[in-house]
Amino acid sequence: MHIQDTHWSSASTLGPNGMVSAAVDGRGDTSRTTPLRVDAQRNLEHVLRAAREVFGELGYGAPMEDVARRARVGVGTVYRRFPSKDVLVRRIAEEETSRLTDQARTALGQEDEPWSALSRFLRTSVASGAGRLLPPQVLRVGVAEEGTESTVVDEARVPQQRSQPDGGELRLLTDAGAQSVVDDTGAAALLDVVGRLVDRARAAGELRPDVSVSDVLLVIATAAPSLPDPVHQAAASSRLLDILLEGLRSRPAS
């Protein structure tokens, strides 16, 4: 997926709560934040809802025209809210990453049994459809072997994450020259809390020792197919997740 470079010097940017922040003017005045008008706020909500649906169905490569058509607004309205497609992609990806992180923290805090916590997180995340909107660099997690070098491991972007079963370091992977579509802090937070769920389940002997954080995130993405019929989609997701969960569980030696 190719994401265009973002020009953050646009006349205005959109905050997470639908607030418009004016850029610094020529006199050096600091930015001012003002609430959107009712109709503008409504359009923003329509655009964000449409973007989640379109990107969830077609991926982040879907054109802005498809988002505008789904939101029933002109494409110019979309670009007034989001100066480039990259800004919109970042907004959606960061919201979904944050949602997954919250779901993982809830499962970790409310479930005493390690396997129950992990399976609850997976079921909640798959049901929410967030797996279809995970940013690519969160899904593309690899292991850097000790004593080896890889041109695709960007050590400067994300701090060391959870340990893998074989002792390798879990880091985000990125293609050379590719631009991150989600804030690294948010991605690191997600990897950390999911890592704790994985560590607990593995330590309890309930998770296969070779299962990693990246495997768990791939389960979320894989078990959330996009089907035209919502009832069929929910049933298919539930059935597929049952099969994947069974594959994740540790089996006693025969």
Disulfide bonds with the S-S distance in Angstrom:
none
